[in-house]
């Protein structure tokens, strides 16, 4: 998930040799279009599957490989910040609620039993990433808050992935990025019409 663009280092301007339009960028016959792994994959399978649509196969394979690449970057960022995946997930859910949440809200967000959430919070509290305090409006209610260290660690891990996202999409012009975003939205609307949405 990318952070707001003002937190990013702007991408270098495209050179004149880079594709100028989305059509050129997607056309393997374009002089400036470099071949990638997927081009070889499609060429290898076309003789085996004569009905294979090279455009559909190419687009779907590239989306899969991009997802794998970004997942690897995300996992490496957790290693760099000494975070377990479940620790990051918990910090992420708290941050998503503005930096504070009730344990019951976290249990709902994480789809976990309250006891499991309590165990996670115990470990994060020991690391100094969260603190639990009594609600100022209801002393029976506990509020979990990110500490400065917790927020900094969460944001640092997020920034690694965000920078990579901007680096990759930086090969496209703003107009191309908007076009790609709109086309992917149309694809996802169709996908979400038949399957429940899953979030990262």
N, C-alpha and C positions, 0 to 999 in steps of 0.2 A: 504494500500500500504506500503510495507516494505521499510525502508531506507537501504542504503548500509551496508553490513554486518559488516564493521569495526566499525560502530556506536553501535553495539549490544554487550551485554554481552554474551560470548559464552555459548552454552548449556552444561549442565553436560554430561559427557560421558555416554553412555548407559550401563546398568548393564548386567551381563551375562544372566539374565532371560528375557531380552527383545528380540523381534523377530530379527533374523539375516538376513532374506531375505524378499523381497516384497511378495513372495508367502506365507511364514509363517505368515507375518503380516496380510494378507487378509484371511487366513484360520481359520474359527471359531473353527476347530477341533484341532488346534495347542495348546499344553499344556499351553503355556505362554500367549495365547490370552485372554484378559479380555472381558467380554460381556458388550455391551453398550445398550442404550435405543433402538436403531434401531434393535438389535437382537430380542428384545421382540416384537417390532412392526411387523417385518417380520413373526415371529412365530404366532402371533395373526391373521394375514391376510392370511396366506397360506391355512388354512382349508376353508376359505371363498372363496378364489380365487385360485383354484387348479393349474391354468396355470401361476400363479405369479412366475416370475423368482426371486429367493431370492437374487441372486448376483446383478442383475440390480436394484431391489428395494432397496437393502441395500446401494449400491453405491450412487444412486440418493438421497435417504433420508439423508444419511450422508452429502452429499454436501450441501443440503438445510439447515440442522441444523448447519453446520459449518458456512455457510453464515450468518445465523441469529445470531449466537454467535459473529462473528466478527463485525456485524452491531451494536450489543449492546455495545460491547467494544468501538467502534468508537463514538457512541452517548454519552457514559459516559465520554469519553475523552473530548468531547465538553463541557459538563457540568463542568468538572474539570477545564477547561481553560476559562470558562465563555464566550463561543462562541455560537452564534446562528448558525444553519446549513448554512444559506445563507452567513453569515460572513466568515465561514471557506471555503465555496466553492469559494468565491471571492478571499480570500488570496491564496487559493490553485492554482487558475488559474494564478494569478500574479506570484507566485513562479515558476510555470511550464514554464513561459516565461522568466525565468532567474532573476526574481525579479522586473521587470518593464514591463509595457505594456501600449499601448494606450487604452483609453476608448472604442474605436470602436472594438479593438481586444477582449477586455473583453466581450463586448456585443455579439460578435460572439461566443466566447468560452462558455459563459453562456446561450446562446440562449435567450437573453433578449433584450428588447427595450432599446435604449440609455438612456432614461429618468430613467428607473429602475436601470440601472447601476450607473447613477449619484447619485441616492438616496443612494445606497449601499456605494458608495465611500464617500459620505458626512458623513455617520455614522462611517465608519472606520477611516476617517480622524480625527473626533472628539475624537475617542478612542486612537489616536496616532499610529495606525497600518499602515497607508499609508500616503503618501504625494503626492501632484500633483504639478508638475513643468512644465515649458515650455521647449520644445525640444530645444536642442542646435543647431540643424540643421534647424529647421523650427519653428519659434516663434509662428506660428498659431496653432501648434500641442501641445497638453498636454500629458505629460507622467505621469503615476501612478507608484510610487515606493513603495516597502515594506520598512518600517522603521526597525530599529533593533528590536524594540518591536514587530512589526508585524511578522517579520521573526521568532523570538524566540517563539512566541505564536503558530504560524502555525507549526513549527518544533516540538514543545513540544506535540501538539495534535497528530501529525503524529507518533511520537516516541512511544506513548502509544500503538497504534495499531501494529506498527512494532515489538515491544517487544513481544506482544502476539502471533503474527504470528510465530516468531522465537521460542517461548516457545512451541507452539503446534507441529510445524514441527521438533523440537529438539528431539522428540521421534523416529525419523527416522534417519538412517545413511545418510551420503552425497550421497551414491549411490542410496538409496531408494528415497531420495528427488528428485534426478535427474530423476529417473524412473517415479515417480509420476508426475513430471512436464511435462515430455514428453507425458505421456498417456493423461493427461488433455488437452495438446495442441491438440492432435489428436481429442479429443471429441469436443473442441471448434472450430476447423477448420470446422467440420461438422455443428455445430450449426450456425456459422457465415456465412455459405454458403447459408442459407435460411432466416436469420433474420439480421437486421441492428445491428451493434455493439453498445452497451451502455457502457459508462465508469463510474466509481465510481465518 
